[in-house]
């Protein structure tokens, strides 16, 4: 855990340094001075980092609690039947094989076959499966799906995505404020303080930059899914992983049954078309199957 906190702090500092250097290399600070725009770039950077990383860190810290609340996850503390006992034992075996601590195991009520993993600590995570997954898939296929989710945990994908989102949020907050102030001073001719132009432009810039940031975050999420598929193949077997993805392909639904943040850590991200495909958290299932077949 200390290593991941260290990574969080180092990334935070690196963002501040890179942004500060970029503003000077691009001459933004000189341009602001020439336009007599009094703005403390260092102070703005620190504020942007606090907002950007603070939100990501808080989301990560409460991710398990939010998942349980939003999805109605029932934690299996004492298996009530043979299927639950099998599920807990399987997760325990995979956790040992992956070299991570035993996560909490839960089931949430949804007819859509899916599963997710969350938590900020790879040794204190949560892995949950839908009732639909247990109903529609064989034990071998469930084993592969769980291997995929356990690989997310072992790879530290939750903290990595949190760090990436924090970096992107910092850029969005910082750049939207700078753009808003520039337009307010240069176009709207506000001489002191913050005029209406600053607030309007800042909000618009933040929305536009936020969409661009989502493209980047989701592109990385798609890459990470291939790694989790490979990890699932290592834990359960390549053919089992391929069969599980094929089963999902047969019963794929437009609705994943999970909210946005959790959908990124599910086994199935649903279908999107057109430009919306750039916002997919998961690659198309046919591409994931092909990647496993060619590995």
Buried (B, 14 or more C-beta within 10 A) or exposed (E): EEEBEEBBEEBBEEBBEBBBEEBEEEEBBEEBEEEEBEBEBEEBBBBBBEBBBBBBBEBBBEBBEBBBEEBEBBEBEEBEEEEBEBBBEBBEBBBEBBEBEBBBBBBBEBBBBBBBBBBBBBEBBBBBBBBBBBEBBEEBBBBBBBBBBBBBBBBBBBBBBBBBBBBBBBBBBBBBBBBBBBBBBEEEEBEEEBBEBBEBBBEBBBEEBBEEBBEBBBBBBBEBBBBBBBBBBBBBBBEBBBBBBEBBBEEBBEEBBBEEBBBBBBBBBBBBEEEEEBBBBBBBBEEBBBBBEEE
